[in-house]
Amino acid sequence: MNTLLEVRSGPAYYACKANVLETLEAKLSKANIRKVLVIHGRKSWKVAEPFFPSFENIETIFFTYDGECSDPEIERVKKSALEQGVDALIGIGGGKLLDLAKSAGNSLQKEIILIPTLASTCAAWTPLSVIYDDNGSYVRYDIHEKSAWMLFIEPGILLDSPIGFLRAGIGDTLAKWYEGNALVEKLATKSVCIELAHMAARQCQEVLLTYGEEALADLEKGKWTDSLKRVIETNIITSGLVGGFGDQYLRIAGAHSIHNGMTSITQTHHLLHGEKVAYGILVQLMLEGKFSEIKQLIPFYQALKLPMTLFDIGLTVEHRAELQEIAAHSVKEGEGIHLLFPDINWEKVTAAIENLEVLTTHASTSMD
């Protein structure tokens, strides 16, 4: 281990309980914050508005974002924040919006308060933003110096979130174990922080495999249960701790590179980020030759309706050009897959996708 390990633990303050946002103004006032920019999406504001308190002594400026965490959009937020002279930024929305608030806030050195409306990523916890272009194609990720100041989870908001996003969040968070563990296996020695991150990654896998199906059923019924809270906090907090304590040693590897490759073709655009990552996990395991682990995951993927065949991601074996394009993009220079397989090439990735198809299609037909 000759690379510097940089540890960033998470928000300075976190709370999850009904009507938690009623405490927001008092906390802002105590920190002498007088004016805030509230960044939100149209859908996210519709869901959050009933729970968002009207401030008595703090001026609020609302900013509707255009749906992408892109460089032009970050600049637009910064311009608005500077023109209005705000003291802090409040981000209300899904992963892209929270990433946008973190990017703008860190760039302006303003305090950031996050209120997630989806439980699909660890974006609310991690001091990291994934940057896309205006068409939604992955560009890079930026690691910030500071974490968000405060994170509030209002159960009522998340109970109103689409079930598909929780499913995607489970897929994304599951990758913390499969990617992180594969990278840790390569280390000769593990520092205390890496051991903590490794334990958190294992916890992600165990909680999700145990409670994932139940949590989705509870969300569908609109019931805030222990299982649902466990899965939501795993997706947001435990997941965030993996990257926070493990840094590049447990951050991303093969599954996310496959995801990045999948963003390059239109057929997979119907899938959410975490669904693409979930498929990427299986491709990575195929490349590692861990066939028994794939077989263990198949019933879980089937129960949760996570993508595991080409049909699920919008392709067939006949789409050779598209498969090769996914593979080529996934092995671009700088992709995390190279940390796992230094001699990886697009031919090996294409072969892994084709071999996975044989395995998962066989499993699907034998389950019917």
C-alpha positions in Angstrom: 0.0 0.0 0.0 2.0 2.9 -1.2 -0.9 5.3 -2.2 -2.1 7.8 0.4 -5.4 6.7 2.1 -7.6 9.7 2.5 -10.5 9.1 5.0 -13.7 11.1 4.9 -16.2 9.8 7.4 -19.5 11.6 6.4 -21.9 14.4 7.4 -21.2 16.2 10.7 -24.9 15.6 11.7 -27.4 13.0 10.7 -31.0 12.3 11.9 -33.7 10.0 10.7 -37.2 10.4 12.3 -40.7 11.5 11.5 -41.0 15.3 11.2 -37.2 15.7 11.5 -37.2 18.8 9.3 -39.1 20.8 12.0 -35.7 21.1 13.7 -34.0 22.5 10.6 -34.5 26.2 11.2 -33.2 26.2 14.7 -30.1 24.4 13.6 -29.5 26.9 10.8 -30.1 29.9 13.0 -27.7 28.6 15.6 -25.0 28.5 12.9 -25.9 32.1 12.0 -27.3 31.1 8.6 -29.7 33.8 7.4 -30.3 32.9 3.7 -30.4 29.6 1.9 -30.6 28.3 -1.7 -32.9 25.3 -1.9 -32.0 23.2 -4.9 -34.6 20.7 -6.0 -36.1 18.8 -8.9 -39.8 19.2 -9.9 -40.7 15.7 -8.8 -38.6 15.8 -5.6 -40.1 19.1 -4.5 -43.6 17.8 -5.0 -42.8 14.9 -2.6 -40.8 17.0 -0.1 -42.9 20.2 0.0 -45.5 18.9 2.6 -42.6 18.1 5.0 -40.5 21.2 4.4 -41.1 23.8 7.1 -41.7 27.5 6.3 -38.9 29.4 7.9 -39.7 32.5 10.0 -36.3 34.1 10.2 -34.4 32.6 7.3 -34.8 33.8 3.7 -35.3 31.0 1.2 -34.5 31.1 -2.5 -35.7 28.1 -4.6 -33.8 26.7 -7.6 -35.1 24.1 -9.9 -32.4 22.0 -11.5 -32.6 20.6 -15.0 -32.1 16.9 -14.2 -28.3 16.4 -14.7 -25.3 16.8 -12.5 -23.2 18.4 -15.3 -20.5 21.1 -15.4 -22.9 23.7 -16.9 -25.5 22.9 -14.3 -23.0 23.2 -11.4 -22.0 26.6 -12.8 -25.7 27.7 -13.0 -26.2 26.8 -9.3 -23.0 28.6 -8.3 -24.1 31.7 -10.2 -27.5 31.7 -8.5 -25.9 31.2 -5.1 -23.4 34.0 -5.6 -26.0 36.4 -7.1 -28.4 35.8 -4.2 -25.6 35.9 -1.5 -26.7 32.8 0.3 -25.0 31.3 3.4 -25.8 27.7 2.7 -27.2 25.3 0.1 -30.0 22.8 0.8 -30.2 19.9 -1.7 -33.6 18.0 -1.9 -33.7 15.1 -4.4 -32.1 12.0 -5.7 -28.4 11.1 -6.2 -27.7 13.5 -9.1 -29.3 16.5 -7.3 -27.4 15.8 -4.1 -24.2 15.4 -6.1 -24.9 18.8 -7.7 -25.5 20.5 -4.4 -22.2 19.0 -3.1 -20.2 20.2 -6.1 -21.6 23.7 -6.0 -21.4 24.0 -2.2 -17.8 22.7 -2.1 -16.7 25.0 -4.9 -18.2 28.0 -3.1 -17.1 26.8 0.3 -20.6 27.0 1.6 -22.3 24.7 4.1 -24.4 21.9 2.5 -27.6 20.4 3.9 -29.0 17.3 2.2 -32.5 15.9 2.2 -32.7 12.7 0.1 -36.0 11.9 -1.6 -34.8 8.5 -2.8 -32.9 5.7 -1.1 -31.1 4.6 -4.2 -27.5 5.7 -3.5 -25.0 6.7 -0.9 -24.9 10.2 -2.5 -26.3 11.8 0.7 -23.4 10.5 2.7 -20.3 10.6 0.6 -18.2 13.7 -0.3 -18.2 12.7 -3.9 -20.0 13.8 -7.0 -20.5 11.8 -10.2 -20.4 14.2 -13.2 -22.3 13.5 -16.4 -22.6 15.5 -19.6 -25.9 17.1 -20.6 -27.0 13.9 -22.4 -26.5 11.8 -19.3 -23.3 10.1 -20.3 -20.7 9.5 -17.5 -17.8 12.0 -17.6 -15.9 11.6 -14.2 -16.3 11.7 -10.5 -14.9 14.4 -8.2 -13.9 13.9 -4.6 -14.6 16.9 -2.4 -12.6 18.2 0.5 -15.6 18.4 2.8 -18.6 16.2 3.5 -22.1 17.7 3.8 -22.8 19.5 7.0 -26.2 17.9 7.8 -28.2 15.0 6.5 -31.9 14.7 7.3 -34.0 11.6 6.4 -37.7 12.1 6.6 -39.5 8.7 6.5 -42.6 10.3 5.1 -40.7 11.5 2.0 -39.0 8.1 1.4 -42.3 6.2 1.8 -43.5 8.2 -1.2 -40.5 7.2 -3.3 -40.9 4.9 -6.3 -40.1 1.2 -5.5 -37.8 1.0 -8.5 -35.3 3.4 -6.9 -35.0 1.4 -3.7 -34.5 -1.7 -5.9 -31.7 0.1 -7.8 -30.2 1.3 -4.5 -30.0 -2.3 -3.3 -28.2 -3.2 -6.6 -25.7 -0.3 -6.3 -25.0 -1.0 -2.6 -24.6 -4.7 -3.1 -21.6 -3.8 -5.3 -19.8 -2.3 -2.3 -19.1 -5.9 -1.2 -18.4 -7.5 -4.5 -16.1 -4.7 -5.8 -14.6 -3.8 -2.4 -13.8 -7.4 -1.4 -12.2 -8.1 -4.7 -9.9 -5.1 -4.3 -9.1 -5.9 -0.6 -8.2 -9.5 -1.5 -5.3 -8.1 -3.5 -3.8 -6.2 -0.5 -0.9 -7.8 1.5 -1.8 -5.7 4.6 -4.9 -3.8 5.7 -4.9 -0.7 7.8 -7.5 -0.1 10.5 -9.5 2.2 8.2 -9.5 -0.4 5.4 -10.6 -3.1 7.8 -13.5 -0.9 8.9 -14.4 -0.3 5.3 -14.2 -4.0 4.6 -16.5 -4.8 7.5 -19.0 -2.1 6.3 -18.9 -3.7 2.8 -19.7 -7.1 4.3 -22.5 -5.6 6.3 -24.0 -4.1 3.1 -24.2 -7.5 1.5 -25.6 -9.3 4.6 -28.3 -6.7 5.4 -29.4 -6.5 1.8 -29.5 -10.3 1.2 -31.4 -10.7 4.5 -33.9 -7.8 4.4 -33.9 -6.6 0.8 -37.0 -8.4 -0.4 -39.0 -7.6 2.8 -38.0 -3.9 2.5 -39.3 -3.7 -1.0 -42.6 -5.3 0.0 -42.9 -2.9 3.0 -42.3 0.2 0.8 -44.9 -1.1 -1.7 -47.4 -1.2 1.3 -46.3 2.2 2.4 -45.2 0.9 5.8 -42.1 2.3 7.7 -40.7 -0.9 9.2 -37.4 -2.0 10.8 -36.5 -3.9 7.6 -37.2 -0.9 5.4 -35.2 1.5 7.7 -32.3 -1.0 7.8 -32.1 -1.3 4.0 -32.5 2.5 3.5 -29.7 3.3 6.1 -27.5 0.5 4.5 -27.9 2.1 1.1 -27.1 5.6 2.4 -24.9 5.2 5.4 -23.1 1.9 5.5 -22.5 2.2 1.8 -21.1 5.6 2.2 -18.7 4.4 5.0 -17.2 1.9 2.6 -15.8 4.6 0.3 -15.3 7.0 3.1 -13.0 4.8 5.1 -11.6 2.7 2.2 -11.1 5.4 -0.3 -9.8 4.0 -3.6 -9.0 0.6 -2.0 -12.7 -0.2 -1.7 -14.4 2.3 -4.0 -15.2 1.0 -7.4 -13.9 -1.8 -9.6 -15.5 -4.0 -12.3 -19.2 -3.5 -11.7 -19.1 0.2 -12.0 -17.0 0.1 -15.1 -19.6 -2.2 -16.8 -22.2 0.4 -15.7 -20.2 3.2 -17.3 -19.9 1.1 -20.5 -23.7 0.6 -20.5 -24.4 4.3 -20.3 -22.8 4.6 -23.8 -25.7 2.8 -25.6 -29.3 3.9 -25.8 -30.9 0.5 -25.3 -29.9 0.4 -21.6 -31.2 4.0 -20.8 -34.4 2.6 -19.3 -32.4 1.1 -16.4 -31.5 3.1 -13.3 -27.9 3.5 -12.2 -28.1 0.8 -9.6 -29.8 -1.7 -11.9 -26.9 -1.3 -14.4 -24.4 -1.7 -11.5 -26.3 -4.9 -10.4 -25.8 -6.4 -13.9 -22.2 -5.2 -13.7 -21.6 -7.2 -10.5 -22.5 -10.4 -12.4 -20.1 -9.6 -15.2 -17.3 -8.8 -12.8 -17.9 -12.1 -11.0 -17.8 -13.9 -14.3 -14.4 -12.3 -15.1 -13.2 -13.4 -11.6 -14.4 -16.9 -12.3 -16.6 -16.8 -9.2 -19.4 -18.9 -10.7 -20.7 -20.2 -7.4 -21.3 -16.6 -6.2 -23.3 -15.8 -9.3 -25.4 -18.9 -8.7 -26.0 -17.8 -5.1 -27.1 -14.3 -6.3 -29.5 -15.5 -9.0 -32.5 -16.3 -6.7 -32.0 -12.9 -5.0 -31.9 -11.1 -8.4 -35.0 -13.0 -9.5 -36.9 -12.1 -6.3 -36.0 -8.4 -6.5 -36.3 -8.3 -10.3 -32.8 -7.1 -10.8 -31.4 -7.4 -14.3 -29.3 -10.5 -15.0 -29.9 -11.3 -18.7 -29.3 -9.4 -21.9 -33.1 -9.3 -22.4 -33.4 -7.5 -19.0 -31.0 -4.8 -20.1 -32.7 -4.3 -23.5 -30.3 -6.4 -25.7 -29.9 -9.9 -27.2 -26.9 -12.0 -28.2 -27.4 -10.6 -31.8 -26.5 -7.1 -30.6 -22.8 -7.8 -31.1 -21.9 -4.2 -31.9 -23.6 -2.9 -28.8 -22.0 -5.6 -26.6 -18.6 -4.7 -27.9 -19.3 -1.0 -27.4 -20.2 -1.6 -23.7 -17.1 -3.7 -23.4 -14.8 -1.1 -25.1 -16.2 1.7 -22.9 -15.8 -0.3 -19.7 -12.1 -0.8 -20.3 -11.2 2.8 -21.2 -8.1 4.2 -19.5 -8.8 5.2 -16.0 -11.7 2.8 -15.4 -11.8 1.0 -12.1 -11.9 -2.4 -13.8 -8.1 -2.1 -14.4 -7.5 -2.2 -10.6 -8.9 -5.7 -10.6 -7.7 -7.0 -14.0 -4.6 -5.1 -15.2 -4.6 -7.0 -18.5 -8.3 -6.6 -19.2 -9.5 -5.9 -22.8 -12.8 -5.5 -24.5 -12.6 -9.0 -25.9 -12.5 -10.5 -22.4 -15.4 -8.4 -21.2 -17.5 -9.3 -24.3 -16.8 -13.0 -23.6 -17.8 -12.6 -20.0 -21.1 -11.0 -21.0 -21.8 -13.8 -23.4 -20.9 -16.5 -20.9 -23.0 -14.9 -18.2 -25.9 -15.0 -20.6 -25.6 -18.8 -20.9 -25.5 -19.1 -17.1 -28.4 -16.7 -16.3 -30.7 -17.8 -19.2 -30.3 -21.4 -18.1 -31.1 -20.4 -14.5 -34.1 -18.4 -15.6 -35.6 -21.3 -17.7 -34.9 -23.9 -15.0 -36.8 -21.7 -12.5 -39.9 -21.3 -14.7 
